[in-house]
Amino acid sequence: MTRIASSSKAGPAAHTNNQVRVKTERDKGKGKARVEEETEDVDENVDTYEDEEDADGQTDEEGGSPRMTKRTRVNENGDSRPGDYGKPTERIKTLPRDSDGYIPGSIVRIQLKNFVTYDFVEFGVGPYLNMILGPNGTGKSSIACSICLGLNFPPSVLGRAADLNSFVKIGNEKGHIEMELKGKKGQGNLVIRRHLSATSKQSHFELNGKPATGKEINTKMAELNVQVGNLCSFLPQDKVSEFAQMSPQQLLRETQRAAGDERLTAWHDTLINAGKELKALLQTIQDESNQLQQMRERNEGIERDVQRYKERKSIEAMIALLHVLIPVERYRQLRLQFMEVKTRQRRLHEKVKKLKAKNEPAHALLKKLAAEHKEYEKTREEFKKTAIAKFNKMKTKWSASEKLEGEAEELTSQLERLKKEEKERFRKIAGLETEIERTQTELNRLYQIELENPEDLTAEARGIQAERADVMTRKLEAEDKIKNNINEKARLDDIRNMKMQALQKMDKDCHAAVLWLREHKHLFKMEVFEPALLSLTVPDRRFANAIEAGISGIQFKTFVCQCREDSNTLNQEINDKGVLGRGVRIATWYRPPSQLPPPTMSREEMADLGFDGYLLDYVECPEGMRWWLQRELNFHRVAVSLNGVKNVSRAMELVARPETGGGASFISQNTMNIVSRSAYGQRNVNNVSRAIRPARVLANVTVDAEVKRNIDNRISNLNEDIANYEQEQAKLQAGLTSVLEEDKTFVKRLEAVKKRREKITEVQNSKVKIESKLSRNQATLQQLKNQPSAQAERAKKKQELFGITKKRIQIAKEYTSLWALARSIIEEQTEATRAGIRYLQIGANKAALQELCNEKDEKYVTALAEFDKVDEEFRAIKARSKAALDESREVVQNAEEDLREQYGEIETKRAQYDRDLAEAETSGTTPPSAEGVDVRTVDELQAELDRQQAKLELNLNTNPGVVEQYEKRKRDIEVLEKTIETKQKSAEKIERSIKSARDNWQPALEKLVASIGEKFSASFDRIGCAGEVRVSQNEDYEKWAIDILVKFRDTENLQLLTGQRQSGGERSLTTILYLLSLTEEARAPFSLVDEINQGMDQRAERSVHNSMVQVTCKADSAQYFLITPKLLPDLMYHERMKILCVNNGEWLPEERDLGNMMKMIDGYLAHNRNSKPPAVAH
């Protein structure tokens, strides 16, 4: 049977004592409990169960930048002094404690049935420290398993069996785990039951008696901040060793989850993810920037060809545009002429209409007189019948004479018009002849200019280029010699530069401190040695791995001083005053001379075992640094064998001899053996071995021994060689300057040839323009000369006029001969005349009026004739203008779309200019500016066309594929530039996010670690050891870590806690002290450690126990479980503690109400009191 007996002193938070009984399976009559546990290898790097919530790490920026923390300086004894971390802030606490003393999320009760060693057990636990005691195999660790599995954390957290069915007690089909957790203040407790089956790996949950899913349980655990999956909060027995084996990076993450600000993990994840994203983004930007530069360089290489192609296309486009503009301008000029003739025609038309309207009243009166005259004519006819024939004959002669007079006037008008036209033609011919003569003179002048042959100029330019090539060759040779000279000088310091580069990659602050030290050596009394990375050399590369295994990373960067004053000066200047301008911290070392422990073996013993020597034998460094290698690193005591030690056991015995120090290290091939002798019991010899990694720090800065000897032989000549190189470089520089001056002369000659070429082109273009103009003027002149002469026409008209004159003379003669007949008629018609006096009077009036009308009608006829002439001219110019319009429309319609758009823009500007000009002329204001408006005439446009065609012939054709490639790449460049700009903005945004997260995360982390480190160091001081906890920073936030440094012996230095360097007891002690230091900062409602005190000596175990009681029994402490199989006597006890004793045996009582240790003790004491005999009075 197994019984758990609980005991606790009465107190404000004391829990009711419980009595439990556990039945165990009997095996072959033996009443011993059996637990079948499946053990599997668990990868220590497997992530433990976590339920993390998302966090973006973004915080308000009102808090400003974080307060800088002071460094922690290592003193002479290797102890640490925690720095000042600024003003204390309220730590992140657990959820509020209820009146019964329990924190929400802490365990109140545990019930197990058919679980591992237990048939059935149910017991309560206290709100503070719970110590679970019992011999090995009774089922103490099973309680830790039940807590883990009952709260739905994976079995991998325990490091035991991986399957749930393995935890069901053998011989049973099913079992369950029931956990009662304290609920939030004002709410009920949570009762979680998990049902297990021996035949299935599955399980199911109940939450407060109702079915629930694992996800719901996980949610509740997250709300209560239960962290069973965190080794800093829950450390099972099989995971104790893994705590020391956790990497510093894992320790940082687990510490963040367990303690401090609850946002630490979210901030850290933000920094890690954003840092990776920023790194990838910056690399992408760099790659795309390089690609962008390559694309730009490629386009620059073909830019001249593209420019030439564009110039040709521009010329072709200009020619096409001129082919459109010329017909349009020709139409515009014809239209101006048309509008001018149209204005004259409309003016004459109005004149004809006015004359016609003015003569209309006289004609009306004439009609009236004609009517009266007709009426009286009847009377007169009666009296003048006989005289009518004679009178008619005279009238016929008169009419013929009038007709001939009109014809004569018409011929006279035609003669005058022919005279004017001939005069105008002669004026135009004279003007064209003058212009042709002037143009011919200018053309002759141009032809008289002696132009050089372009081929000769090309040949001359090639000759200059050939001469210049020789100069450029000498220039390149001079530059190569200077470059080789500089490279040769640089090679002399290459090894030292390699070391400095390696140091800069390792630690930028240390690199900056070295540069400062080199410039301020005058501040120190003695030589301060630079870090081992620079000062130490391994001549034989074979020993580089072993040498680097004996030096830690911080030791590679340690400055070694030879006196205390120099050490203080160096610390004050760099670490305290911050002369480097930022929070730089460096490691310094100084120890006064003292007795060194002797080497572990003699040279003969080493030779017998196959050792090559001590590490000190294979390094070269300044003499002052040898003291550091011996005092700090024990290089004079670490033996090394490249081929392997013949007898490792014998080597351990020799190294562990008390007279030589009782322990040291030795290296056999690629294995480091750390030998120590126990300080307790039989003082057995222990050996911890670890593999040596290939050298990384010394790999690239180690010099081959043979090469170094050759360099040493040349050192004496190096200074003289350098001086010679500098003199030679000065001479070469002077020669290069001379060559550059000579090259400038060639450049000036090439520029002169270029100007002469341009002059040839200018003269040729002028010739083409003038010849074109001369050709057009000659064609116009020939056209005018070929027109028929007006002399013949005028002679013909004069001949006709002469004929008419002769006819009129003949009629006048005949009319004169009729005067006698008229007198006889008058005499014979006297009576008739008297009778027709009235008729005659009216006829006279009518004749007078008729004469007046004829005079007025003559002006009308003249105006009408002039109108007909202008109208004929109007119709002719209209036809020519329409033809020009049709031609221009056809040219525009057949043009390309872009050309039509360009023409449209030009025509719009010209139309607006014409309107503005017309308005200015009308209003009498200043005419508009013609800037930006194409106002060229047809002749000017034609001349420009000829010039562009001449330029086109001189421009060589370029492959359009090159241009297409250039344009495509140009578009790609624009897209890539925008992409890079966008990504740069994203990078800046990520950097701001990183800064914001770090400003919150780093101060909170450093404050947390400082608090833990202070308690951790104090705990180690109480047991006479030294310990330190510090944050290790890195550019990669994922590599930030917490380093635990410990020292258990006065002869040792602070060393990093690892799973190999320290012994099991030392690791356990370090682990429990770290967890205790973490407890006060923890956010989890409960923590658990299982058999952490195994391997400790009594002094350490007692000190750890007392510290644990003090820490976990404070009023604000969270629940804590300590599982241990043994305890020392007379340990500290506190009223808030609760003791749970696990009893396992065959003869345990069956009653379930038994098991309360306090009741059993009280009953025993009462029994003793009752059994004493009564006192006898004397």
Buried (B, 14 or more C-beta within 10 A) or exposed (E): BBBBBBBBEEBEBBBEBBBBBBBBBEEEEEBEBBBEBEEEEBEBEEEBBBBEEEBBBBBEEEEEEBEBBBBBBBEEEBBBEBBEBBEEEEBBBBBEBBEEBBBBBBBBBBBBBBBBBBBBBBBBBBBBBBBBBBEEBBBBBBBBBBBBBBBBBBBBBBBBBBEBBBBBBBEBEBBBBBBBBBBBEEEEBBBBBBBBBBEEEEBBBBBEEEEBEEEBBBEBBBBBBBBBBBBBBBBBBBBBBBBBBBBBBBBBBBBBBBBBBBBBBBBBBBBBBBBEBBBEBBEBBEEBBEBBEEBBEBBEEBEEBBEBBEBBBEBBBBBBBBBBBBBBBBBBBBBEEBEEBBEBBEEBBEBBEEBBEEBEEBBEBBEEBBEBBEEBBEBBEEBBEEBBEBBEEBEEBEEBBEBBEEBBBBBEEBBEEBEEEBEEBEEEBEEBBEBBEEBBEBBEEBEEEEBEEBEEBEEBBEEBEEEBEEBEEBBEBBBEBBEEBEEEBEEBEEBEEBBBEBBBEBBEBBBBBBEBBEEBEEEBEEBBBBBBBBBBBBBBBEBBBBBBBBBBEBBBBBBBBBBEEBBBBBBEBBBEEEBBEEEBBBBBBBBEEEEEBEBBBEEEBBEBBBBBBBBBEBBBBBEBBBBBBBBBBBBBBBBBBBEEBEEBEEBBEBBBBEEBBBBBBBBBBBBBBBBBBBEEEEEEBBBBEBEBEEBEBBBEBBBEBEEBEEBEEEEEEEEEEEEEBEEEBEEBEEBBEEBEEBBEEBEEBBEEBEEBBEEBBEBBBBBBBBBBBBEBBBEBBEEBEEEEEBEEBBEEBEEBBEBBEEBBEEBEEBBEEBEEEBEEBEEBBEEBBEBBEBBBEBBEBBEEBBEBBEEBBEEBBBBBEBBEEBBEBBEEBBEBBBEBBEBBEEBBEEBEEEBBEBBEEBBEBBEEBBEBBEEEEEEEEEEBEEEEBBEBEBBBBBBBBBBBBBBBEEBEEBEEEBBEBBEEBBEBBEEBBEBBEEBBEBBEEBBEBBBBBBBBBBBBBBBBBBBBBBBBBBBBEEBEBBBBBBBBEEEEBBBBBBBBBBBBEEEEBBBBBBBEBBBBBBBBBBBBBBBBBBBBBBBBBBBBBBBBBBBBBEEBBBBBBEBBBEBBBBEEBBBBBBBBBEBEEEEEBBEBBBBBBBBBBEEBEEEBEBBBBBBBEEEEEEEEEEEEEEEEEE
